[in-house]
């Protein structure tokens, strides 16, 4: 669902970086529907593969916005 991808990107674009708990706590406010943690994790992985995000080199629970 592109809405989940867009919400993740919006949150990280605003913060430039965020840890996983922060991202998960802000995501419901951006979405009009519920999404499971597994779905969010899959979307994060695809955004990393597509070059929108990257994991922090020292702390893998921190994501950085790239695009």
N, C-alpha and C positions, 0 to 999 in steps of 0.2 A: 504494500500500500504506500503510495507516494506521500500520503499525508503524514505518516510516521516519519519518513525520511525528511520531509520538509520541516516538521516540528523539531527534530533533532538538530538539523542544520541551523534553524532560527535560534535555538537556545545557545548553541555553541558559537554562532556568529556574534551574538550579543555579549557573551562572556569571554570569547577567544579561547578559553579552556575551561573544562569542568570535570569534576570527578564523577564516577558512576552514580553514587547516591544522589548527588545534586541533580544530575540529568534525569534520573528516575522520578525525583520529587517534583520537578518542574514540568515534566512531560504531560501529565493528566490535564494541566491547565491549558495546554496548547491543543489538545485533541478533544473532539466532540464524542469520542467513544473510548471504551476501555481497551487496553492493549496489554498482553501478558509480558512478563519479563523476558521470556524466551523469544517472543516476536521482536522486542526491542533489541535484544542482543543480536539477532539475525540482521536487523536493519543497520545496526552499528557496524557489523562486520562488512556488509556490502558497501557502506559509505567509506570505510577504510580502504577497501579494494578499489573503489572508484576514485579515490584521491581527494575526498572531501574532508576526511578526518585522519588523524594519526594518534597512536597511543604514545604516551610519554615514555621516554627511554628508561627512566628510573622507576616510575610507578605506573604499571599497566592499567590501573583503574582510572587514570586521568587521560582525557581525550583533548586533543588540540584541533581547532578549526584551521583548515589549510586554504580553502578556495577563495 
